Amino acid sequence: MTDGDTEASTTARRRLPALSDRSVANLFLLPTILLLVAMNVFPLVWSLYLAFCRYSTISNNGPVWVGGANFSALLTDPSAHQKFTVTATFTLCAVGIEMAAGFCLALLLHRAFRAKALITTLLLLPMMLSPVVVGLFWRLMFDSTTGLVNFLLQAAHLQNPLHPVSWLGRPGYAMAALVITDAWMWTPFVMLISLAGLSAVPPHLYEAAEVDRASVWFKFRHITLPMTAPLLMVALLFRTMDCFKLFDTVFVLTSGGPGSTTETVSYSLYKQAFQFHNTGAACALAYVILLVIIGLSNIYMKWLAHIRGEGTADDSSLWSSTVQRIARGTRLRKLAERPDAFAIGLAAALMLVLGGGRWLVQNAAVAGWCTGAVASVVALVWVGQLLLARAPALVRSVVLNTLLLGALAAFLLPIYWITVTSLKPPVLIDSLTPRFIFHPTLVNYGSLLFHHLNDDPSARITGLSAFPVKLFNSLLIGLAATALALLLGTTAAYSLARFRIKGKSDALFFILSTRMLPPIVVVIPIFLMYRFLGLLDTRLGLVILYTMTNVSFAAYLMKGFFDDIPHEYDDAALLDGCSRLQAFRRVSLPQATTGMAATAVFCFITAWNEFAFAQLLATGEPLTAPPYIVSRTGSGGIDWGPIAAGALIFLIPAALFTFLMRRHLLRGVTFGAIKR
């Protein structure tokens, strides 16, 4: 090719019409919106129709229209009130403990010391486990006769050996066991978010306070809390929504018992839909749950915007446009102008109707215990900070390291127990006195990974079991869903952060609201839709579902990263002749790699550990490892050895993935912490 041809081809490329900002915005945002509409809105519309019908999925008869009978029965049913009471009790107690303990752990970690990265990674291990595996092993540890919890309490002379506590057999203790299990698993998540907020506080603010001889409390009250409040609110938002839609831990730990004292609304919905096959009533309950979640999330979003000091959006929302065109001059104008007040009123009314206000009386013991625990932790940390502020550096270091090692031991003890259980001979696992010293064996791993002649673990191996295949499916599905969610979430976030889009705030709220939707709410219409499309029991079907589950979180998190990348960088690239796509690929994307790494960790852990869709959408044997591990529990007893081996093997990929991304994880979460 001659120089003239090269110059002509270069000129031709320059003359190619570049996509406009509007086209790029649509190209980046529409795939995410369409996926969420197809996998959320369509099933919700379908379930809305079924909510007004009498219908059962196992019946040959079609839906029969009954109007609002299902909703009337639900709102007047005392048992439905109790389910919301249980959910409110659990959410308040668990979230309160997680926020207090997670923030205290972050304060302990927010200093320079040896092995900080290793200890932080070890503390994150609980959140990498599947909730069903966590529920199963806390069920083993809470056993009244052979459990580790009662053994430790008796060893510390905190319990009478003749009258052991029946943790899962008494109502108050069962709720406490559920709260402890959830707090153990998700306090590290709050710790990570809090540590990111603390790391983002500019050091010169503390230096200026030191010059002015400010007290420890003054610095904490006027610097630490205000600067970390935005990320604390994000942690509070996600943990509240996750607790409200809890299903899998209840499924394996308490099964809603004893009686119905730990039956959350999501578990009640599962029983209505898949045990009683009362599909119409289940869909009605799903919509009540959805309305409460939307109301609560709107409250959090408004509160979070107030804390961040965000003003009016650059484009008016669709709600505002509707207010100006329809509600002007009507009596509903003031209500329409305040969607936050409307959401608060809606959520408060629903919670009052569905048992709100009574849970303090009915669960005073559990609520008092949890409130006392949170208050004690906060008071201890506050007093400790005041005392340690004037202590010598050596004393302060010894005390803080002792507290940190104690917390590390508490969070690693269940993982240690899973490990030793996987190495114990089967005869020692159910012994009345827990055995800490024994001759380790790999018989549990062999029983899990291989088929043996006559099902005898000591006999000849006849082939691989189903578990390696399930593990490979989980890995393949998790990686594919993470990649797709990261791709769609990153492009959607860039579009929302860089372009003026009509109804931007509504689009962002819609994307985030799908993350808060309990899987059990849409699983019935998705099951029917997948059966029609032939996607049941397929890897593709689960990849699509897990991508839908993660893309909203990825878009919301990545938008914070792009917001903190100055838009002047893109403007400079455009002035230099780059197209908008080139500016995105060459300028913005490289600067958001740490955020993408952090987002990938969270997305992979979510997809890797997902249980509800994999369990409820399987017509035969489940495809992935979490429901397969649970299937090892049968009516003849629980085979704890192979379950422990499977849990430990299942933990390794998530822990390895997080360890490889550890340098990007904290920085990625920190990036944009203050402005977002």
C-alpha positions, 0 to 999 in steps of 0.5 A: 500500500502506498503512502497516498493509499494510507493517507486516503484510508486515514482520511476516510476513517476520520470522515466516518460519522461518530455516534452522538452522545444520545446514541452512545447513551442509549447503546450503553443504557438500554441493554441493562434496562431491557434485561431488567424489564424482561426479567423483572417487570414482565414477571411482576405484571404476570404475578400481579394478574395472578394476585387477583385470581384463585390459581394453583400451579399444580391444578389443571384449571386456569386462573379464576378472577376473584378481585381483591379477595387475596389481598383482603384475606392477607390484610386481615390474617393475623398469621400474616401480621406475625410474619411481618412482625418476625421480619421486622424483629430480625431486620432491626436486631441483625442490622443493628448488630452488623452496623455496630460491630462492623464499624467497630472492626473497621476502627480497629483495622484503620491503623498501620500494623503488620499483617493488616492485609492478611487479617482483613482478608481472613475477616472477609471469609464468612461473607464468601460462604454460601448462606445455606452452608452457613445456616447448616453449620450453625445448625450443627453448632447450635445443637443442644446436645452435641453443639459447639456453642453449648460446649463453650458456654458450659466450659466458661461456666455460663450454662448449666450442663444439666439444662442446656439451651435448646437454641433452635427449639425455643422461640426467643433463642431461635430468633437469637440464633438466626440473628447471630448467624446472619450477623456473623456472616455479614458483619465483615461486609459492613466492616469493609464498607466502613473501612473504605469510608474511614480510608477516604477521610482526608488526613489533614482534617485530623491534623487540623483538629490536633492543632486545635487540641480537639478531643477524641470525641470531637474528632469522631463526632465532627470528622469521622462520622460525617465523612463516613456517613454516605458509605455507612448509609449504603451498607445500611441500605443493602443490609436492610433489604437483604435481611428483609428478603431473607430466605435461604438461611431460614430454609436450612437453619430453623425452617421457620420454627419452632412453630412459626416464630422465625418464619419471615415473609419470604419464607412464608411466601415460599411455603404458600407457593411451593408447599401449599401451591396457593399461587394466587395468595402467594402472588398477593403476598409478593406484592405486599412485600414489594410495596414495603421494600419500595417504600423503605428503599425510597426512604433510604435513598432520600436520606442518603441524598440528604447526607451527601448534600445532593441538590436537584438533578440535572434533568427533572425526573418523570415523577416531577414531569407528571406532577407539573402536568397532571397534579398542578392545582389539585389537592394531591399536589403537595403529596405528589411534590413529596414522593419521599413523604408519600413513600414514608407514609406508605411504608409506615401504613403497611408496617402498622397494618401488618403487625408494626408496633406489636413486635416490641411487646411480643419479642421484648426479650430478643429486642432487649437482648439485641439492643443491649448488645449494640449499646454495649458495643458502642459504649465500650468502643467510645469509652475505650477510645477515650481511655486509650487516647491518653494511654502510652503507645505501647499500651494502646497497641497491645489493647487494640491488637488483643481486641482485634485478635479476639474478633478474628478468633470469633469469626474464624471459629466456625470456619475452623469447625467446618475444617475439622469436621471435614477431617474427622472420622464419621464416628466422632462428628456426632459425639456428645463431647466435641473432639478437638484432637483426633487423627485426621482422615480424608474419608469425607472428601472421598465420600463426597468426590467419588462413588464407592462400591456398595456406597462404602467409603472404604470400598473400591472407587467406581467413578466420580460423584456428581459434586465435581460437576456441580462445582464446575457448573457453579464456577462457569455460571459464576464467572459468566454472570460476573463478566456480563453483569460487569459489562452491562453495569459499567456501560450503564453506569457511564451513561448515567454518570456522563449524559443528560438523560430524561428521567435519570433519577427514575432510571437509577432508582428502577435499576437499584430497586431490582436489586432489592427484589426478593427472588422468591417474589418473581420465581413463580412467573420466571419458572413458567416463562423458563418452562415455555422457553426451555431454559429450566435446568440449563446453565444459560438460564442461571447465567441470565438470572444471576446477571440480572441479580448482579447488574443493578448492584454493578451499575449503582456501584460503578456510577459512583466511580465514574462520578468521581472521574472528572468529566474534563478528562473526557472533554479533553479527549473529545477536543483531541479528536476522539469519539465518545466511545474512544474517550470511554475506552481510553480515558474513563475505563482505565481509571475505573479498573479498581472499581471494576475489580471491587465490583467483580468480587461482590458479583462473583461471590453473589453468583457463586453462592446463590441458592434460591433460583438454583433450588426452586427452578430445578425440575430434577437434580440442581445444577450448582453446588449450594443446593446440591450440598443441602440435598445431602441432608435427608430424612435419615439424618445429616451427613455432616462430614461430606457436607463440611468437605463440600463447604470447604472446597466450595469456599476455596475459589471465592477466597482465592478470587478475593485474595487475588483482588485484595489490593483493588478491593478496598481501593475500589470501594473507597474510590468515590466514597465521599461524593457517592 
